């Protein structure tokens, strides 16, 4: 099936910092690889540049990796893209009334989609791909909800992932000390990490814990203070017994994918790193975006219901997101690390048998020849 000559616009206003930028960038890259000319209109170039360092934050328009990148500074900026066949609004960022009116005056308006956040709850299959009718123009916009099952919008995935073996060799080009275990840490500041550190400090194995700047570092620093450990450094490794806490700068998405594949455990957050951890095929602990009244726990339970998981990791996943994971919870989970690895690989294979988000989206548009 060939994609008709088509141009696509992706619109992103950063709300959840790196996650929104990461999803939008990966979506643009995968559409580009599908043969579509893609423009990413984004309001915070500096945030995207943390993931894609080659971006020049002083240029309002540029092309990087084949993607046209426009800095979104004015509400009317989308009007320059009215001739594109497909518009994807990420995370309800909004276009404004003048843009809607201009869309309504097009002889052939673009196909309009609203890419929502990842959904894991049971209700997602009943709401995915429903149309919303704009009250003043009558234009239809389709809700596209990513998810793990076949009756959702699917997951972002490069085609190479289907044949890529799960690598376990340590990354030779990163400044990491030799150790028995490698763990990556990318979480929110509320993550309950004191129990993890207590366990790792008294374990027979040596461990390197890679931590990234921002909320992850804050959570780890708080755990160190709680346990009266040495002050955590932002620039150099901190050694405590057999545990080395190693700060790393944010990595390019491709480099981050490689690191995830080579870790014994990945602590990930939000949506983008969460999905990447599945493709890495290594045990993972997900820190769902904390919401009022613990609404995020329903997302965690919805995800757990769809995948095989060892009993100790299921329990740890729940108490971790409740904010009260203890040393005992981590210890039990690490005893099942090998069994959990098999569960993750089985789930990965199950997901690889489904079509990707981009494949489903392009098929739904009807813009094929």
C-alpha positions in Angstrom: 0.0 0.0 0.0 1.5 3.3 -1.0 0.9 6.6 0.7 -0.5 9.2 -1.6 1.5 12.4 -1.9 0.7 14.1 1.4 1.9 16.6 3.9 1.2 16.4 7.6 1.3 19.0 10.4 1.8 18.0 14.0 0.9 20.6 16.7 2.4 20.5 20.2 2.3 22.8 23.2 4.5 21.5 25.9 2.6 20.7 29.1 4.4 17.7 30.5 7.8 18.9 29.5 9.9 16.1 27.9 7.1 13.6 27.5 5.1 15.8 25.1 8.2 16.7 23.1 9.3 13.1 22.9 6.0 11.7 21.7 5.6 14.5 19.1 9.1 14.1 17.8 8.9 10.3 17.5 5.5 10.7 15.8 7.0 13.1 13.3 10.0 10.8 12.6 7.9 7.8 12.0 5.5 9.6 9.7 8.5 10.9 7.8 9.9 7.3 7.5 6.5 6.4 6.1 7.1 8.8 3.2 5.1 11.8 4.4 6.4 15.3 4.5 6.0 16.3 8.1 6.0 19.7 9.9 6.2 19.9 13.7 4.8 23.1 15.0 6.0 23.3 18.7 5.9 26.1 21.2 9.1 25.3 23.2 12.1 24.6 21.0 14.4 24.6 24.0 12.5 21.6 25.5 12.7 19.6 22.2 16.4 20.6 21.9 17.1 18.7 25.2 16.2 15.5 23.3 17.5 16.5 19.8 20.6 18.6 20.4 21.1 19.5 16.8 18.0 21.8 16.9 19.0 25.5 16.8 16.7 27.2 19.3 17.4 30.6 17.7 15.8 29.6 14.3 12.1 29.9 13.9 12.1 27.4 11.0 14.5 24.6 10.3 14.7 21.1 9.0 16.2 18.4 11.2 16.3 14.6 10.4 13.9 15.4 7.5 11.3 17.1 9.7 10.3 20.7 9.2 10.3 22.3 12.6 8.4 25.6 13.2 8.6 27.5 16.4 4.9 28.2 17.4 4.8 31.7 18.8 1.6 33.2 17.5 -2.0 31.8 17.6 -2.2 32.3 13.8 0.9 30.3 12.9 -1.1 27.2 11.9 -2.7 29.2 9.1 0.5 28.7 7.1 -0.2 25.0 7.0 -3.8 24.9 5.7 -2.7 23.2 2.5 -1.5 20.1 4.4 -3.7 17.0 4.1 -3.5 15.8 7.7 -3.4 17.8 10.9 -2.6 16.1 14.3 -3.3 18.1 17.4 -1.3 16.6 20.3 -2.7 16.5 23.8 -5.6 19.0 23.2 -3.2 21.9 22.7 -5.9 23.8 20.8 -5.9 25.9 17.6 -8.1 28.9 18.4 -11.2 30.2 16.7 -9.5 32.1 13.8 -7.8 28.8 12.8 -11.0 26.8 13.0 -12.8 29.4 10.8 -10.0 29.3 8.3 -10.2 25.5 8.2 -13.9 25.7 7.5 -13.3 27.9 4.5 -10.9 25.4 2.8 -12.2 23.7 -0.3 -10.8 20.5 1.1 -10.0 20.8 4.8 -7.2 18.6 6.3 -8.2 15.4 8.0 -8.2 16.4 11.7 -7.1 14.2 14.5 -6.6 14.8 18.3 -3.8 12.6 19.6 -4.6 11.9 23.2 -2.4 10.6 26.0 -1.9 6.9 26.4 -4.9 5.1 27.7 -4.9 1.8 29.6 -8.3 1.8 31.2 -11.2 -0.4 29.9 -13.2 2.6 28.7 -10.5 3.5 26.1 -11.7 1.0 23.5 -15.2 2.5 23.5 -14.0 6.1 23.1 -11.1 5.7 20.6 -11.7 6.8 17.1 -14.9 8.7 17.9 -15.5 12.0 16.1 -15.9 15.3 17.8 -17.9 18.0 15.9 -16.7 21.5 16.3 -19.8 23.5 17.4 -19.3 26.6 15.2 -17.8 25.1 12.0 -19.2 21.5 11.9 -15.8 20.2 11.2 -15.0 16.7 12.5 -12.0 15.8 14.5 -11.2 12.2 15.4 -10.0 11.2 18.9 -6.9 9.0 18.6 -6.1 7.3 21.9 -2.8 5.2 22.0 -3.1 1.9 23.9 -1.9 -1.6 24.2 -4.8 -3.5 22.7 -5.9 -3.9 19.1 -9.1 -1.8 19.6 -7.1 1.4 20.5 -4.8 3.7 18.6 -1.8 1.5 19.1 1.8 2.4 20.1 4.5 4.4 18.5 7.1 1.9 17.1 9.8 2.0 14.6 9.7 -0.8 12.0 13.2 -1.9 13.0 11.9 -2.8 16.5 10.2 -5.9 14.9 13.5 -7.6 14.2 15.8 -5.9 16.7 17.1 -8.4 19.3 17.0 -7.4 23.0 20.6 -6.4 23.7 22.1 -6.8 27.1 25.7 -5.6 26.6 26.8 -2.6 28.6 27.0 0.7 26.7 30.7 1.1 25.8 30.3 4.8 25.0 28.8 6.0 28.3 30.9 6.8 31.4 29.6 4.0 33.6 31.6 2.1 36.1 31.7 -1.7 35.9 29.1 -3.3 38.1 26.9 -6.5 38.4 23.7 -4.6 37.7 22.7 -1.5 35.8 19.5 0.4 36.6 18.2 3.5 34.9 16.1 6.1 36.8 13.7 8.5 35.0 10.8 9.2 37.4 8.8 12.1 38.9 10.0 13.8 42.1 7.4 12.0 44.2 8.9 8.5 43.5 9.4 6.5 46.7 13.1 5.6 46.3 14.3 5.2 49.9 13.3 1.6 49.9 15.2 0.9 46.7 18.4 2.5 48.0 18.1 0.6 51.3 17.9 -2.7 49.4 20.7 -1.9 46.9 23.0 -0.7 49.7 22.8 -4.1 51.5 22.8 -6.3 48.5 25.6 -8.7 47.6 25.6 -7.3 44.0 27.3 -4.1 42.9 24.9 -1.8 41.2 25.2 1.3 39.0 22.1 3.5 39.2 21.9 5.9 36.3 19.9 9.1 37.1 18.9 11.8 34.8 18.5 15.5 35.7 15.3 17.1 36.8 12.6 15.3 38.8 14.5 12.0 38.8 17.5 13.6 40.4 15.2 15.4 42.9 13.6 12.1 43.9 16.9 10.4 44.4 18.4 13.3 46.3 15.4 13.2 48.7 15.9 9.5 49.2 19.6 10.1 50.0 18.7 12.7 52.6 16.1 10.4 54.2 18.7 7.7 54.6 21.4 10.2 55.7 23.6 9.3 52.7 26.3 11.5 51.2 25.1 14.5 49.3 24.3 13.5 45.7 26.3 15.1 43.0 24.9 16.4 39.7 28.2 16.0 37.9 30.1 13.1 39.4 29.2 9.6 40.6 28.3 9.1 44.3 29.6 5.8 45.7 27.9 4.3 48.8 29.0 0.7 49.6 28.3 -1.4 46.5 26.0 1.2 45.0 27.2 3.9 42.5 24.7 6.6 41.7 25.8 8.0 38.3 24.3 11.2 36.9 23.9 11.3 33.1 22.7 14.2 30.9 19.5 13.7 28.9 20.2 11.4 26.0 19.1 11.6 22.3 16.1 9.3 21.9 18.1 6.7 20.0 20.8 6.7 22.7 18.2 6.4 25.4 16.6 3.4 23.6 20.0 1.7 23.6 20.6 2.4 27.3 17.2 0.9 28.2 18.0 -2.3 26.3 21.2 -2.7 28.3 19.8 -2.2 31.8 18.6 -4.9 34.2 15.8 -2.7 35.4 14.4 0.6 34.0 12.4 3.0 36.1 10.4 5.1 33.7 7.7 7.7 33.9 4.8 9.3 32.0 4.3 8.0 28.5 7.3 8.3 26.1 9.9 6.5 28.3 7.2 4.0 29.4 6.6 2.9 25.9 10.3 2.8 25.0 10.9 0.5 28.0 8.5 -2.0 26.5 10.4 -2.1 23.2 13.6 -2.5 25.2 12.3 -5.8 26.5 13.8 -5.4 30.0 12.0 -5.4 33.4 10.5 -2.0 34.1 8.9 -0.1 36.9 6.4 2.6 35.7 5.9 5.9 37.6 2.5 7.0 36.2 1.9 10.8 36.1 0.6 11.6 39.6 -3.0 12.9 39.5 -5.3 14.3 42.2 -7.2 11.7 44.3 -4.8 9.0 43.0 -6.7 8.8 39.6 -3.4 7.6 38.0 -3.8 4.3 39.9 -6.6 3.3 37.6 -4.1 3.7 34.7 -1.6 1.4 36.4 -4.2 -1.2 37.2 -5.5 -1.1 33.6 -2.0 -1.7 32.3 -1.3 -4.5 34.7 -4.5 -6.2 33.6 -3.3 -6.4 30.0 0.1 -8.0 30.5 1.8 -11.0 32.1 3.8 -9.9 35.2 5.4 -11.7 38.1 3.5 -11.4 41.4 6.2 -9.5 43.3 6.5 -7.0 40.4 2.7 -6.5 40.3 2.7 -5.7 44.0 5.7 -3.4 43.7 4.1 -1.6 40.7 1.1 -0.8 42.8 2.7 0.3 46.0 5.3 2.3 44.1 2.6 4.4 42.5 0.8 4.7 45.8 4.1 6.2 47.1 4.8 3.7 49.8 7.2 1.1 48.3 9.5 -0.4 51.0 12.8 -2.2 51.0 10.9 -5.4 51.5 8.8 -4.7 48.3 11.9 -4.1 46.2 13.7 -7.1 47.6 10.9 -9.4 46.7 10.7 -8.0 43.2 14.5 -8.4 42.6 14.2 -12.0 43.5 11.8 -12.4 40.6 13.9 -10.3 38.2 14.5 -13.3 35.9 10.9 -14.3 35.8 9.8 -10.7 35.2 12.3 -10.5 32.3 10.5 -13.4 30.6 7.1 -11.8 31.2 8.3 -8.5 29.7 9.7 -10.3 26.6 6.5 -12.2 26.1 4.4 -9.0 26.3 6.8 -7.3 23.9 6.3 -10.1 21.4 2.6 -9.8 21.8 2.7 -6.1 21.1 5.0 -6.6 18.1 2.3 -8.7 16.5 0.0 -5.7 16.4 0.2 -2.8 13.9 1.8 0.4 15.1 0.1 3.7 15.9 1.3 5.2 12.7 0.1 2.3 10.6 -3.3 2.4 12.2 -3.6 6.2 11.9 -2.6 6.3 8.2 -5.0 3.5 7.4 -7.8 5.4 9.1 -7.2 8.6 7.2 -8.1 7.1 3.9 -5.4 9.2 2.3 -3.9 6.4 0.2 -3.6 5.5 -3.4 
